[in-house]
Amino acid sequence: MSSELFDAVDALIASASPLPPPAERERLRKAHGLTQAQIAAALEVRRPTIVSWESGKTEPRPPQREAYARLLAKLAELYPAPAAPSAATPATFTGPAPATPPPTVTPQGDPEPDSELPASSAPVHKPARPKASSPTNASRRPTAKKSTAKPAVAVSADPRFENGPLAVIDVEDGQVLAYCVGGLVLDVPAKSLPSLVDWTLAEAKLGAAKLSGPGKDSDPLVVLTEAACERYGLPVHLTQEERMAGRVPEGHKVVKQLARAEWKLTKRGLGPWARIYRPAHGGRRACVQLCIPSWGALDTRTWGSTGSLPAADLARMLGTFAARVMTPRGSTAVTGLELMTALHPPTRASAPDADGKRHSEHNPGSLGNEPVDCAPCEAPDGHPLLTDLPRFHQRTPGEMLIEEAYDWARPLTDDEYGQRYLVGIDVNMAFAAGANGLNVGLGAPTHVQRPEFDPKLPGSWLVDLSHIELDERLPSPFTPKGDRPEGPAWYATPTVAYAAELGYQVIPTEAYVRYENGRYLDGWYNRLRDAYIATMADLGVTVDLSPADFLAAMDGYRQRDPQMALVLSAIKATVKGGIGKLRERPRGEGWKPGQPWRALSRPTWRPDIRAAVIAKTRINMHRKMAKHAAFTGQYPVAILSDCAVYASDGPGPLDFLPYRQDKPLPGGFRLGVSPGMVKHEGTQTVLWAEAVREEHGEINLARYIKDGQVTGTDTGE
């Protein structure tokens, strides 16, 4: 028999070499500590090919199939699949986050928010149920039950926090269990909330190391399920009165239990997010952060369905967020603000004095410990600085700094009506990208008359830009509504700097500048960018995809791992909420105009920083649109914040974005996952736009381009 026949038979066998399911392929690779790039190099394929094999999107072909099957068979001998779980035992999760904090990723575009291929979850393994603790054994070491599969969210290398940053407390068949990251389950002996706090601090080894040298370690987070609330004497849900107050009454029995045990609550009391602490002693903190989802701690507008997840899934989801961003300390907005402070703590230890003692001193590059007044033009209506204004006075742009995101639209031209589609593109992580590399003020403003404009000096400038004539088919870069300025107005530094960049003379009449300044938000941007890109990679969208592969990977990416999609939404909300918190307004505090409100006492109440970030984000958008228009002759028909809509003969971004051999227009829009790059937001027909505007008038089509649904609420009807 000829060798050709043997070769043909071998080829037939290789073409059908048995392979394990996609999730098992990923588990085996991770169990041996291999990366997708290493396997791709060994098999002489591209990394996205391995991603597709592990997601089940495609299957290997010869000659790689036989080699891949051989590799997986060898790994299966080394790492057998975990035993099938028993229905009677509590579930644990291994979760899909990296075993170490995400690596720093070099962005492939300008600084800005969104994008996404998947990593399947490792198999579920249920440990044997821990034995119930007796009352006499309440202070013993916790019983740890770990999954045999390699966890995707690793516990801390710091021995003080070896069980991770948080625990979800649940009750099953009378047994109290703490679900931690990496599939870890602890037996909880505590019989009351005060003893649970004691156990958390003394036994559970929960918490997270500080993010910055002069900073503080993150307090452990304890999440109580509905069953845990019942176990520890708390209501499963708050009454309407308690929801309005944001806490249970001070006379509640559990609040009294905490007081008897000498635990204290912050001024916010025992509410959805509560801090339970004792005053620091000997430099050591004793504090536990409590989160109660059934009381509304995990707002569905930013956390989605996170609050209704089973305990093990909730630990996985929150643990991934904690590893990549930080341990949640409240809403995503609060966490975004807390992350800024954690990366730039207000104080540090001084050098030893003559007696060898160290003292607390200002940490350079931080906002410090004390709040600073904003400039009058930066103050929102009702601020104490504006008490001299007449009642009901409507401030003009010449009196008030108005730096907001775009909300602009125009009628379609006859040529645009002749095209078939309207295609929306959305900038990934737009406001995060706007923060990247931005020089912002760190201290109080200095009032200057007739200053010379300095694009490197953060501040607010009163200047007349109404003489600048730009193409009317683009919105003005100087106003949120895209209208041409009508006279002198206050602008943040990035806006005035763009006018100078375009070649126009700018002559401010006065300014409030901040001579103490720095790139305060760079570390914040970098951490959120890396968290975003790592989570998008879990969902199957990676930084190395071609434009066409990127668009394909984005199709249905959230369904590949719904829990990681929740992490992604929380990361994006942390960006927007954190920026918004810099100018937090009074809320339900019995406040009256002219009176200070609680947020003003924070060093992080900085409307000037918010204005600078938004101004730079808007300018980034205008610069890309102008570059695109100059090269293609195409102009947007609508813009809403970070979404721009263009008329096109085809239904996708590649039908109008000027790519050549996968290379984008320099300085223009670029498809991809990194912040500042763009994704496909949605497509509707021009006939749809005509019908919508006939019914609702000249509304902003960018607001509805995603799904085409226009409601009366949206249009103000």
N, C-alpha and C positions, 0 to 999 in steps of 0.2 A: 504494500500500500504506500502511495507517495506521501512525502512530507507535506505537500500542499493540502492533502486531505486531513492529515492530523492538525495542521494549522487551522483549517476551516472548522474542525470540530472544537478545537480550543477556543476559537472566536465565538462559536455558538454558546459554549459554556460561560465564557466571560461576559457575553451580552446579557446573561440572566443571573449573574452572581447574586446570591441572596443578600439583602441589606436589611438592617433593623429599621424600625420606624424613625421618622425625622427627629422626634424629641429624644430618642435613645442615641442617635448619632451625636447630637449636641452634648448629651450627658457624658458619653464616653470620652469625647474630646476634652471637655472641661475636667473630667476626673483625672486625666493624665497631665493636666496643666498645659495643654496645647492651645495655640491661638488659631483662628481661621486662616490667618496669613501664613503660618507655618505649614499647615496642611496643604494650602493652595500651592505653595512653593514646591513641596514634595511631589505633588501630583501634576505640576506644570499647568495649572489653571489659574484664573483670576480669583481673588478673594470673594467677590460677589457671587461667583459660582458656588463656593462652599456655603455661603449664606443661603442661597436658593436650595441647595441640597438639604440643609438642616431645617429649613422652614417647610419643606415638602412642595415648594413651588415648581421645582424641576427635579429630574432624576439623572444620575450619572450615566454616561455612555462609555463603551469601550474606547480606548484601552484603560481609561481611568477607573471605570467601574470595578474591574477585578482588583486593582490595587487598593481602591477605597474599601472594598468589601474585606480584603485581607487585613487592612489596618484595623477596621472596626472589630473583626473577629478576634484579633490579638488583644485589643483593648477590653473586649468583653470577658476574656479569660482573666485579665488582671482586675477588672472591676465589675463583678457580677451585679445584675440588677437587684435592687432591694426586694425583700420578701413582700408579697402582697399584703396590704393592710387588713387588720381585723375590723369589722364594723363596730366593735365595742370599745375601741380605743380612740383617744383624742387625736385629731389630725395635726400634723405639723407641716410647715412649708419650707422649701429651700429657696424660693424666690429667685428672680433673675437679675440681680444687680451685680456689678463686678466685685471681686473679692477684695479689691483695694479701691481707694477713692479714684474716680475717673481721671485718666491722664490729661494733662494739658493738651488741648487740641488747637492747632493753628487755624483760625477762621479763614474761610475761602472767600470772604466778601467783606463789605463794609459792616461796621457795628450796627445791629438791629434785631423782632421776636418770632419764630416758628419752624418746623419741618421733621422727616421720618423714615428699614427692613427688619425681621423679628428674630429674637432668640427665644425659643420655646422654654417653658418652665421645666425644671427638673421634676422627676416623678415624685409623687407624694409618698411619704413614709410615715406611718403612725407608730409611735413608740408605745411600749407597754405603759398602762396607766400608773402614774406614781401613787404610792401608798398614801392614804390620808394621814395627816399629821395629828397627833394627839395634842391636847392643850398643854401638856407638860413638855412638849417638844417644840414649842413655838419659836424658839430662837436658834434652832439647829441650822446647819448649812443647807441651802436649797438642793433638792434632788434634780439633777440635770438629765434630760433625755434628749439626745441629739439624733438627727437623721444621719443615715450612713452615706447618703448622697452628698456630693460636694456642694456646700451652700453657695448661692450666688451673692447674697448679702453677707459679708464676713463680719464676725464679731470683732471687737476692738483688740488690737495688739497690746493695748495698755491693760495690764493685769487688774487695775482698779475697775475697769469697765469691760471685763472680758465677756459679759453676756449681752453687750450691745447698748444702744442708747435708750431703749424703751421696752415696755412690756404691755401687752393687752391682757387684762384680767378677765377671766370668764369662769363660769361655774357649770360643770357637767356632772350630772348624777350626784350632786352634793359635794363634789370635789372642786376646790378652787385651784385653777391653773393659770400660770403666767406664760403667754405665748410671746416669744422674743424673736429676734432676727435669726436668720440662718437655720430655721427649723427647730430651734431650741424651745423646750417646754419645761417650766419649773413648777414644782409643787409649792403652793402658797399656804403657809400655816396660819396666817393672820386671820383673826376673828372679828376685827373691827377696823374702821378706817384709820384711826391713830396707829394701831399695830401694823397695818399695811404700810404706812409711811415709815415706821421703824424698820420693818423688814426690808423695804426697798433700799434704805440707806445703809443698813448694817449687814445685810445678807445677800441681796440680789445681784450685786456687782453690776449695776446699771448706770449709765451716764455716757458722756462723750468728752474727749479731750478738747481743749481750747483750739480755736482756729488761728489764733495769732499769739505770738510770744507774750505780750503783756496782758493777754485776755484772761478770761475765766473759763473753767471747764463747764460744759453744759450739764445742767441738772437732769436727773433721770425723769423720763416722761412715763406716767402710768395712765393707761386708757381703760376706762371701766365700761364693760358691756352692760346691757340691760339686766342680765342675770346677776352681774357683779353689783350693780346698784342696789338691787333687792337684797342681796346677801349682806351688804354693809349698811343697810338702813336708809338708803337714799331713794327718793322718788324716781321712778323710771322716766317720767316726763315731768316737766315743770308746768305749773298752772299758768294761766294767762297773766295773772298778777306777777308771778315769779319771773316769767319771760320778760315782762316789761322792766322789772327791776334788774334782771340779769343775774339773779342769785336766789338761793333759798333764804328764808328769814334768818336773822341772827339767833333767834330762839330755837332753831331746829335742833333736834337731839344730837345729830352728828356734829354740828358746829360746837355744841356744848362738850361733846366727847373730846374734840380736838383741843378745846380750851383747857379742859381738865388735865390733858396730857401735856400741857404747856406748848402746844403747837399754835402758831399764829397764821392768820390769813391776811393777804394784802387788802387794800381798801375796796377792791372789787368783790371781796367775800367769796363764798362757796358757790361758784357759778360754772358755766360750761368749760371755761379755762380757769383753773384756780391754782394759786401758788401757796403751798403749805410749807412753813419754814419755822426755824428758830433763829434768833439773832446770831450772827457769826461769832464764834468763840475761838480764840487762838489762831485766827486767820482761816479757819475751816468753815465752809458753808454747810448748812443742813437744810436742804430745800428739795421739794419734789413738785414737779409740774403735773397737775391733774387734767385730764381731758375726758369729757363725758359726751360722746356723740349723740345720745338720745336726747340731750338737752340742747342740741343745735351747735355743738362745738365745731363740727365739720360742715360748714355751710355748703349746701349743694350747688350754689352758684360758682364756687371755686374748687371744691373737693369732689363734686359729682356725687356718685353713689358710694363713696368711701365709707361713710358712716354706717351703712347697712351691710357691710361685708362681714362674713364670719370671722371669728377672732384670729385664726391663723392667717387668713388672707389680709386682714387689716394690719397685722404685725408686719407682714411682708411689704405691703404697700407703704406704710408709714416708715418702716425701716429703710427702704430704698430711698425715700425722700430725705430722711435724716442723714444717710450716708453721703448723699450727693449734694444736698443743700445745707441743712442743719436740722437739729431736732426742733420740730414745730413748737412755737411758744404762744400760739394763738392763731388767729386767722392767717391766711397767706399774706395779707398786707402787713400785719404785725411782724410776721416772720421775715418778710423782705426788709423791713426796717431794722429788725434785730440783727440780721445778717450784716448790714452795714457796720453796726456798732461792734459786732463780734470780730470783724476783720480789722477794724480801726478802734480799739479800745480807747476810752478818753484819757486814761492815766497809765503810767508805767512807774516802775521802781527807779528811783534816782541812783546816781553813783554814791558810794559810801561817803559820809561826811567825815569831819575830823575825828569823830568818836567811833567811826566805823559803822554808823547806822545808815539805813536807807529810808527814804521817804517817798511818798507818792507825789509824782509831778506830772505835768501835762505831757501827753504822748504826741509828739510832732506828727502832723498828717491827719489827726483826728479832729472831730468837732468839739472836743473838750467836754467838760462836765456841766457847764452852765449854758442856758439858752441865750441867744443874742436876738436883739430886735431886728426885724426886717426893715427895709426902706419903706417909706409911706406908699410909694408907687407899687411895691410888691405885696402890700397887705390886701387881703380879700375884704370885701364889704363886711362891716360890722366889727372890724378889728379895733382895739383900743386906740391905735394911732390915728384913727379917723373920726374921733369924737367931735372935732370942730366942724365937720361937714354938715350942711343943712340936712334935715331929715328928708328921706326919699330922693336925695340927690343921685342922679344917674351919672356915674363917672365915665369920662371919655378916654380914648386911647392916649390922650395927652396927659391924663391924670393917673392912669392905671396900666400896669404891665399886663398885656393879654397875650401870652404865648400858649397856644393850644394846638392840638393836632388838626389836620385838614378835615374839612367837611365842605366839599365843593363839587359842583356839577354844572354842566352846560348842555344846551340842546345839541342833538346830533346834526351834522352837516348832511347835505344831499348825498355826498360820496359815502359817508358812513351809513346812511340809510340803505345804500345800495349793497352793502356787505351783509353777510348772513348772521354773524354772531357778535356777541359782546363777551369778552373773556376777561375775567378778573384774576389778577396776580397779587399775592399778599407777601409782604416782607416778613421774614422770620425774625422773631425776637426784636422787633423794631426799636422799642424803647431801651432794651438792654444794649443794643448796638449803638444807640444814641448816647449812652452813658460811657461807652468805651473810649478811652483817650481824652475825655473831656476835662478841661481844667475848670474847677469850681471853687467858689469862695469857701474858706474854712472859718473865718471870723466875721466880725461885724462890718457893716458897710461904712464907707467914708464918702461924704457928700462933696462933689467937686463941681465948680462952675466952669463952663467953657473948656472942658478937657480935650486933649488930643486923643482921638480914638486909638486904642491899643488892642488888637485882636487877641492878645494873650492874657488880657486882664479881665477876669470875670466881673460881671456887674450888670447894671441896668442903665441904659443910655437913652436920653431924650433927644431924638434926632428926626429930621424931616426927610423921609424917603419917597415923598409923593412925586418927585420929579423923575423918578426912574421909570422908563418905558420898556416893558418886556412884551413878548408875544402873548396876545390875549387868548390864544388857544391853550395856554398853560395858566394855572392859577398863580397869582402873585405869591412869591415865596415869603412875603412879609406879613401876611395876615392869615388866620385860620380859615376864613371863608373864601380866600383867594381873591378878594377885592383889592384894587389898587389903593394904597393909603391916601387919605385926604389931607393930611397935614402932619405936624410934629406928633410923634407917639413914642411911648416907651418900648424899648426892645432889649432882649437879652443879648449878650455878646455874640453868640453864634449867628444871630440874624443880621446884625450890623456887619459882622465880618464877611458874610456872604455878599452883601451889597458892595463892600470894598473889593472882594474877590472878582465880582463881575465888572470891575473897572470904574465904578461910580464914586464920586467924592462924598464922603460922609463927614458932617461937621456937627457934633453933638453940642447942645447948649448947656446941658448939665448931665451929671451921672452920679450913681451910687456904686462905687467900685470897692473891690475887696482885695487889698494888697496881700493879705495872708491867703494863699490859695494852693491848690494841688490837685492831683488826679485821684481824688478820694474814692471814686466809684470803680476804678480799674479792677481791683481785687474782687469786688462784688460782681462785676460783669464776667470776669474769668470763671468764677465758681459756678455761676448760673449758666454760662455758656457750656461749660464742660458737663454739667448735670443734664442740660437739654440734649446735647449731642449724644451722650451715653445712653439716655433713655430712648432717643430716636433710633439708635443702633439696636437696642432691645426690640424695637418695633420693626426692624428690618430696613431702616433707612440710614445709610452710612455716608460718610463724607467723600468716598472715592467713586461714587456712581456717576456715570455719564448723564447728560441731561435727560435722554430718553429713559434710561434705566431709573433715574430718580423719579420721574413722573409715574413710571410703572410701579415702583416700590411704594409710592404714596397712595396708590389705589387700595383703599380698605385697610390702611396700616393700623388703625386703632382697634380693629377687630382681632388682630393677631395676638394680642395680649391685653385684654380690657383693663387689667390692674395697672400695667405699665402706662396705658393711656391715661389713667387717672393721675399717675405720677406726673406725666407730661403736662396735663392741664394745671396741676398745682404749681409746677415750676413756672409756667407762663403767668399764672395769676400772681405768683410771688414777685415777678418783675413789675407788672403793672400796678399791683397793690402797693408795693414798696415805694415806687415813685409817687403814687397818689398820696401816700401817708405823709410825704414831705410838706404837704399843705392841707393837712386834715382840718376839716371844719367842725364846729360844735355840733353835737348830736345828743338830743334828749337830756340835757343837763340843766334844764331850767334857765337856759342862757338868754340874755337880752343883748341887742346890739350895743357895742361899746364896752362890754364886759369881757375880761379874759376868759378863755376856755381851757380845759385841761391840757390839750395838746401843746399849747403855747409854752408850757413849762419844760418841754423836751428840747435838748440840744439838737435833735434831729427834726425839729419843726423848721424847715428851710424852704420856703416857697421859691427862693431864688435858684436853688439847685434844681427843683422840679422844672422851673421855667427854662433853664438852660438845657436840660435833657430833652424836653419837648421841642424846643427851638431847633436843636441840632438834628433831631429825628425828622422834623418837617423839612429842614434844609437838605438833609440826605436824600429825601424823597424827590424834592424839586431838582436837585442836581442830576439824579438818574433819569428823570423824565425829560429834562432838557437835553441831555446827551443822546437819549433815544430819539427824540424828535429831530435833532440836528442830523442824525445819521439816516433815519428811515422816513422822515416826514409824517410820522404818526404821532397823534396827540391823544391824551386820555380824555374820556368823556365824563368821568366821575372819579372822585377820590374820597375815601373815608379813612382817615387815620393812616394805616399802613397798607391799604388795599387800593389799587388803581385798576380801572376798567378801560379796555381798548376795544375798538371795532376791528373785526378780523374776518377774513374769508373762511378760515378754518376754526375748529372748536377748541384748540389747545394753545398753550403758550408758545410752543415751537412753531406755530403757524404765523406768528408776528414778531417774535423776538429774533434779532439778527445774529444767529449762530452760524459759524463757519467751521466745519470739522470739529464740532463740539467746543469751539472757542467762542466766548461771548464778546459782545461789544465792550471794549475797555471803558470802565466807569459807568456802564449802563446796568440794566437788570440782568442778573445771573441766576439761573436755576440751580438749586442745591439746598442742602440741609443747614449749612452754617448760618449764624445770625448775620443779617444784612443781605443774604441771598433771598430768592423768592420761590414760592410754590404756587401751584394752581389753586385759586380760591373757588372758582366756579364759572360756569358758562351758561348763558341764556341766549335766545335768538333776538335779533333786532325787532322782529314782530312782537315778541314779548315786551320789549322796552316801549314800543309804540303803544301797545294796549295799556300798559301800566301808567304811562304818562297821560294818556287820554282820560283814564279814570281818576288818577290821583294828582295830576298836575306835574310840575317840574320837580319831582322828588329826586333824591340822590340814589341813583341806581346801584352804586357800590354797596349800599346797605343791604340789598336784596339779591345780589348776584350769586350768592352761594347756593340758595335753594329756590329762588324765584318767588318766595311767598311774601306777599305784602299784606299786612293787616291794618285795620283801622287804628289800632294802638300805635303802630309804627309811624303812621302818617299824621297822627294828631287828630284823626276823625273821631 
